[in-house]
Amino acid sequence: MAKELRIGLIGYGFMGRTHSNAYKRLNDFFPCEHRPVLKAICGIDPEKAQAFAANWGYERSETDWRKLVDDPGIDVIDIAAPNSVHHEIALAAAKAGKMVFSEKPLALNVAQAEEMVRAVEEAGVPNMVWYNYRRVPAISLAKQLIDEGRIGKTFHYRATYLQDWTISPDVPQGGDALWRLDAAVAGSGVTGDLLAHSIDTAMWLNGPIARVTAKTKTFVTQRQHAVTGKVQPVTIDDACMFLAEFANGSIGTFESTRYARGRKNFNTFEMNGADGSLYFDLEEPEYLQFFEYMQKQSGKKLESHTTGWRKIHTTNSEHPYMDRYWVPGTCIGYEHTFLNALADFVMAIERGERTQPDFRSGLQTQRVCDAVLESAKSGAWVETGVEV
Ligand SMILES: NC(=O)c1ccc[n+]([C@@H]2O[C@H](COP(=O)([O-])OP(=O)(O)OC[C@H]3O[C@@H](n4cnc5c(N)ncnc54)[C@H](O)[C@@H]3O)[C@@H](O)[C@H]2O)c1
């Protein structure tokens, strides 16, 4: 009989839905011994929480997350609420001996993230940060090719993460729906919201970022508060660009904004190495582009007029995660990245192992985010302090 993995989820918003979908579909696609049981959902509005519970099949709904943490019938506390509450909930959940999942960014700052790492490591509880883009099959394939040595020594890393939803000065800030524009709740703007993803992916693929220098910009400097109606200064970064030097000697550029008209969730990276290059674009998520530099072709002279970039459709059963889904040539979607992340976590604990990215890994990304924001203030190069 399947072992139960009893879930207490905090947050019924965007991420609450992606996580709930992953819990519900896990055993349909992955051979896990554990079966998630949706015990409780928690959120601010009691009616919305109740409606979410009814829709997704949670046994009950709450408006105080402590009730989930104190419940001995819950094994996992999953934090899918705004960034300002990750720290307090994670500390309490670890103290209660629960497994803890946290959405990204792990915390508002490095000090909080360090405490969270200490809490889960002292309690000895399995933990995970939902940096789900690692679980896009094309990005996992990029990691595989890098580990196989297919692109050789890296010289360049180039990341962009562009959106366009805050261009109008009439968009208010704060409150339940627009907390991302309130630095007290979000910690930062695009740096923690979007670049945190790019940084996690970059360090997974290309190793630690050693130092950074950054420029941030706030284009709309005052906005009405969504709850109080008062016009207040905007304290988040609307755009951020930074240069990075990796511990392996390669250099990188990172650019993020919510002011790139026409771009909705344009998340790309390119890596250039001595023996090859890789390119990924989330708007075509099933493709990984790969250029392989070949000096010799199995005894034949190199046909340089037929060399070029390969656009790999990552839907074969040999590609990461794809043996769990459909037939070659058919795609999976955004929601499956969360399902893949959950499956990796559950199968790892079943083997007695821990999965990545855990809180310690999330702390490294937090270190880079904080260094970026510090550099944007001082204009100087800042050492990240990322563990090498
Ligand atoms: N991994 C990703 O790709 C990704 C994408 C979007 C958001 N996120 C992260 O997920 C988290 C949630 O973002 P979202 O887009 O789902 O937000 P959202 O605004 O859609 O939902 C937030 C939820 O948190 C609840 N909440 C707020 N304060 C609370 C409190 N004190 N106690 C209990 N519940 C509370 C709200 O009721 C709501 O249900 C953030 O940390 C965000 O950075 C990650």
The ligand as an SDF file (V2000), in Angstrom:
LIG
                    3D

 44 48  0  0  0  0  0  0  0  0999 V2000
    8.5280   29.0370   -9.1260 N   0  0  0  0  0  0  0  0  0  0  0  0
    7.9740   29.9620   -9.8860 C   0  0  0  0  0  0  0  0  0  0  0  0
    8.1310   29.9670  -11.1020 O   0  0  0  0  0  0  0  0  0  0  0  0
    7.1280   31.0370   -9.2570 C   0  0  0  0  0  0  0  0  0  0  0  0
    6.1740   31.7280  -10.0350 C   0  0  0  0  0  0  0  0  0  0  0  0
    5.3710   32.6700   -9.3880 C   0  0  0  0  0  0  0  0  0  0  0  0
    5.5370   32.9280   -8.0350 C   0  0  0  0  0  0  0  0  0  0  0  0
    6.4950   32.2620   -7.3300 N   0  0  0  0  0  0  0  0  0  0  0  0
    6.6780   32.5040   -5.8820 C   0  0  0  0  0  0  0  0  0  0  0  0
    5.5880   31.8720   -5.2000 O   0  0  0  0  0  0  0  0  0  0  0  0
    5.1870   32.6410   -4.0640 C   0  0  0  0  0  0  0  0  0  0  0  0
    3.6920   32.9750   -4.1980 C   0  0  0  0  0  0  0  0  0  0  0  0
    3.4960   33.6720   -5.4190 O   0  0  0  0  0  0  0  0  0  0  0  0
    2.0820   33.6180   -6.1810 P   0  0  0  0  0  0  0  0  0  0  0  0
    2.3190   34.1650   -7.5430 O   0  0  0  0  0  0  0  0  0  0  0  0
    1.4710   32.2660   -6.0540 O   0  0  0  0  0  0  0  0  0  0  0  0
    1.2840   34.6630   -5.3130 O   0  0  0  0  0  0  0  0  0  0  0  0
   -0.2890   34.9220   -5.2750 P   0  0  0  0  0  0  0  0  0  0  0  0
   -0.4490   36.3680   -4.9420 O   0  0  0  0  0  0  0  0  0  0  0  0
   -0.9450   34.3790   -6.5020 O   0  0  0  0  0  0  0  0  0  0  0  0
   -0.7740   34.0360   -4.0330 O   0  0  0  0  0  0  0  0  0  0  0  0
   -0.3070   34.2990   -2.7370 C   0  0  0  0  0  0  0  0  0  0  0  0
   -1.1050   33.4610   -1.7550 C   0  0  0  0  0  0  0  0  0  0  0  0
   -0.5290   33.6070   -0.4520 O   0  0  0  0  0  0  0  0  0  0  0  0
   -1.5740   33.7920    0.5090 C   0  0  0  0  0  0  0  0  0  0  0  0
   -1.0160   34.5380    1.6440 N   0  0  0  0  0  0  0  0  0  0  0  0
   -0.5050   35.7860    1.6560 C   0  0  0  0  0  0  0  0  0  0  0  0
   -0.0950   36.1050    2.9060 N   0  0  0  0  0  0  0  0  0  0  0  0
   -0.3580   35.0360    3.6870 C   0  0  0  0  0  0  0  0  0  0  0  0
   -0.1940   34.7610    5.0740 C   0  0  0  0  0  0  0  0  0  0  0  0
    0.3490   35.6440    5.9030 N   0  0  0  0  0  0  0  0  0  0  0  0
   -0.6070   33.5520    5.5400 N   0  0  0  0  0  0  0  0  0  0  0  0
   -1.1540   32.6460    4.7020 C   0  0  0  0  0  0  0  0  0  0  0  0
   -1.3360   32.8480    3.3790 N   0  0  0  0  0  0  0  0  0  0  0  0
   -0.9570   34.0230    2.8860 C   0  0  0  0  0  0  0  0  0  0  0  0
   -2.6420   34.5530   -0.2460 C   0  0  0  0  0  0  0  0  0  0  0  0
   -3.9000   34.3880    0.3890 O   0  0  0  0  0  0  0  0  0  0  0  0
   -2.5710   33.8620   -1.6220 C   0  0  0  0  0  0  0  0  0  0  0  0
   -3.3480   32.7030   -1.5890 O   0  0  0  0  0  0  0  0  0  0  0  0
    6.1220   33.8440   -4.0410 C   0  0  0  0  0  0  0  0  0  0  0  0
    7.1890   33.5870   -3.1700 O   0  0  0  0  0  0  0  0  0  0  0  0
    6.6180   33.9530   -5.4780 C   0  0  0  0  0  0  0  0  0  0  0  0
    7.8830   34.5800   -5.5850 O   0  0  0  0  0  0  0  0  0  0  0  0
    7.2770   31.3120   -7.9150 C   0  0  0  0  0  0  0  0  0  0  0  0
  1  2  1  0
  2  3  2  0
  2  4  1  0
  4  5  1  0
  4 44  2  0
  5  6  2  0
  6  7  1  0
  7  8  2  0
  8  9  1  0
  8 44  1  0
  9 10  1  0
  9 42  1  0
 10 11  1  0
 11 12  1  0
 11 40  1  0
 12 13  1  0
 13 14  1  0
 14 15  2  0
 14 16  1  0
 14 17  1  0
 17 18  1  0
 18 19  2  0
 18 20  1  0
 18 21  1  0
 21 22  1  0
 22 23  1  0
 23 24  1  0
 23 38  1  0
 24 25  1  0
 25 26  1  0
 25 36  1  0
 26 27  1  0
 26 35  1  0
 27 28  2  0
 28 29  1  0
 29 30  1  0
 29 35  2  0
 30 31  1  0
 30 32  2  0
 32 33  1  0
 33 34  2  0
 34 35  1  0
 36 37  1  0
 36 38  1  0
 38 39  1  0
 40 41  1  0
 40 42  1  0
 42 43  1  0
M  CHG  2   8   1  16  -1
M  END
$$$$
